[in-house]
């Protein structure tokens, strides 16, 4: 699972999201930047900034009972 915290890019923003893969996650972040921060165009360097701030989290799977 991949996660992104917008506050790491836009100070003070508390929005966060997660997705199974990087492409879906970047798409969600781009939509957020457009809708909530008024970014009309997200340039390639911004995509790289987004990718640099993505974190990996193991999927939450329960262990079978012993």
Backbone as CSV, one residue per row, in Angstrom:
resi,resn,N_x,N_y,N_z,CA_x,CA_y,CA_z,C_x,C_y,C_z
1,UNK,0.852,-1.169,0.000,0.000,0.000,0.000,0.897,1.231,0.000
2,UNK,0.563,2.206,-0.821,1.299,3.469,-0.925,0.472,4.573,-0.274
3,UNK,1.153,5.505,0.409,0.458,6.601,1.086,1.114,7.936,0.766
4,UNK,0.320,8.997,0.893,0.816,10.358,0.665,0.133,11.294,1.650
5,UNK,0.928,12.127,2.309,0.439,13.147,3.231,0.674,14.493,2.550
6,UNK,-0.380,15.226,2.213,-0.236,16.477,1.477,0.578,17.511,2.250
7,UNK,0.516,17.499,3.558,1.262,18.457,4.363,2.760,18.395,4.156
8,UNK,3.269,17.291,3.604,4.694,17.206,3.308,5.049,18.028,2.076
9,UNK,4.040,18.387,1.295,4.233,19.183,0.087,3.647,20.580,0.246
10,UNK,2.468,20.658,0.848,1.774,21.922,1.080,1.639,22.088,2.597
11,UNK,2.527,22.885,3.205,2.499,23.033,4.660,1.110,23.413,5.175
12,UNK,0.693,22.712,6.217,-0.589,22.988,6.838,-1.757,22.174,6.310
13,UNK,-1.589,21.530,5.168,-2.671,20.712,4.613,-2.692,19.366,5.342
14,UNK,-3.867,18.975,5.786,-4.002,17.732,6.552,-4.527,16.568,5.708
15,UNK,-4.758,16.790,4.424,-5.299,15.757,3.540,-4.273,14.641,3.353
16,UNK,-4.754,13.419,3.271,-3.894,12.270,3.002,-4.691,11.237,2.226
17,UNK,-3.982,10.370,1.549,-4.635,9.318,0.788,-3.701,8.125,0.679
18,UNK,-4.253,7.010,0.240,-3.455,5.819,-0.009,-4.064,5.061,-1.177
19,UNK,-3.237,4.238,-1.800,-3.673,3.438,-2.945,-2.755,2.231,-3.061
20,UNK,-3.192,1.270,-3.834,-2.410,0.054,-4.019,-1.142,0.286,-4.832
21,UNK,-1.170,1.273,-5.745,0.005,1.492,-6.584,0.288,2.987,-6.753
22,UNK,1.486,3.289,-7.201,1.944,4.669,-7.329,1.113,5.466,-8.328
23,UNK,0.755,4.864,-9.453,-0.003,5.584,-10.482,-1.348,6.069,-9.947
24,UNK,-2.069,5.207,-9.258,-3.358,5.606,-8.686,-3.175,6.684,-7.622
25,UNK,-2.137,6.538,-6.825,-1.884,7.507,-5.770,-1.556,8.881,-6.359
26,UNK,-0.679,8.935,-7.342,-0.320,10.207,-7.972,-1.555,10.851,-8.593
27,UNK,-2.405,10.072,-9.225,-3.635,10.601,-9.811,-4.512,11.253,-8.747
28,UNK,-4.672,10.601,-7.609,-5.472,11.166,-6.518,-4.876,12.475,-6.011
29,UNK,-3.549,12.504,-5.881,-2.879,13.706,-5.387,-3.054,14.853,-6.379
30,UNK,-2.895,14.573,-7.664,-3.056,15.612,-8.689,-4.469,16.187,-8.640
31,UNK,-5.470,15.328,-8.508,-6.848,15.822,-8.401,-7.031,16.682,-7.151
32,UNK,-6.445,16.276,-6.057,-6.521,17.060,-4.818,-5.876,18.436,-5.013
33,UNK,-4.691,18.454,-5.617,-4.009,19.732,-5.828,-4.842,20.657,-6.701
34,UNK,-5.497,20.104,-7.685,-6.350,20.898,-8.569,-7.588,21.392,-7.827
35,UNK,-8.299,20.471,-7.191,-9.582,20.796,-6.565,-9.448,21.634,-5.293
36,UNK,-8.474,21.314,-4.453,-8.388,21.963,-3.147,-7.332,23.061,-3.035
37,UNK,-6.338,23.017,-3.919,-5.277,24.024,-3.850,-5.239,24.923,-5.080
38,UNK,-6.150,24.700,-6.022,-6.265,25.573,-7.180,-5.154,25.455,-8.203
39,UNK,-4.385,24.380,-8.145,-3.318,24.195,-9.136,-3.943,23.900,-10.496
40,UNK,-3.733,24.783,-11.445,-4.300,24.591,-12.780,-3.510,23.566,-13.583
41,UNK,-2.186,23.572,-13.412,-1.341,22.636,-14.140,-0.293,22.083,-13.174
42,UNK,-0.190,20.777,-13.130,0.823,20.141,-12.305,1.962,19.749,-13.235
43,UNK,3.062,20.437,-13.093,4.227,20.243,-13.975,4.987,18.960,-13.615
44,UNK,5.786,18.470,-14.564,6.548,17.234,-14.305,7.403,17.294,-13.035
45,UNK,7.990,18.459,-12.733,8.800,18.532,-11.515,7.925,18.361,-10.262
46,UNK,6.665,18.779,-10.335,5.752,18.587,-9.202,5.423,17.105,-9.040
47,UNK,5.281,16.397,-10.148,5.038,14.948,-10.078,6.211,14.274,-9.369
48,UNK,7.425,14.702,-9.680,8.602,14.134,-9.019,8.602,14.461,-7.527
49,UNK,8.155,15.661,-7.164,8.056,16.039,-5.750,7.017,15.160,-5.038
50,UNK,5.915,14.888,-5.713,4.885,14.008,-5.148,5.470,12.616,-4.923
51,UNK,6.095,12.073,-5.962,6.656,10.718,-5.871,7.690,10.604,-4.759
52,UNK,8.469,11.663,-4.556,9.502,11.643,-3.516,8.900,11.575,-2.117
53,UNK,7.638,11.943,-1.986,6.985,11.986,-0.677,6.048,10.803,-0.429
54,UNK,5.993,9.877,-1.367,5.161,8.678,-1.205,5.866,7.724,-0.245
55,UNK,5.081,7.178,0.656,5.625,6.192,1.593,4.962,4.843,1.354
56,UNK,5.691,3.793,1.653,5.174,2.427,1.539,4.698,1.959,2.894
57,UNK,3.543,1.322,2.895,2.999,0.734,4.116,2.567,-0.683,3.790
58,UNK,2.942,-1.615,4.634,2.492,-2.992,4.377,0.965,-3.072,4.461
59,UNK,0.401,-3.902,3.645,-1.058,-4.106,3.709,-1.411,-4.656,5.072
60,UNK,-2.531,-4.183,5.554,-2.965,-4.651,6.868,-3.683,-5.985,6.696
61,UNK,-2.979,-7.031,6.997,-3.548,-8.374,6.901,-3.461,-9.004,8.282
62,UNK,-4.533,-9.609,8.661,-4.550,-10.267,9.971,-3.890,-11.635,9.853
63,UNK,-3.128,-11.957,10.873,-2.489,-13.260,10.943,-3.541,-14.274,11.388
64,UNK,-3.507,-15.476,10.827,-4.449,-16.497,11.282,-4.219,-16.830,12.751
65,UNK,-5.296,-17.151,13.424,-5.207,-17.497,14.858,-4.381,-18.758,15.019
66,UNK,-3.559,-18.788,16.048,-2.686,-19.955,16.278,-3.437,-21.070,16.949
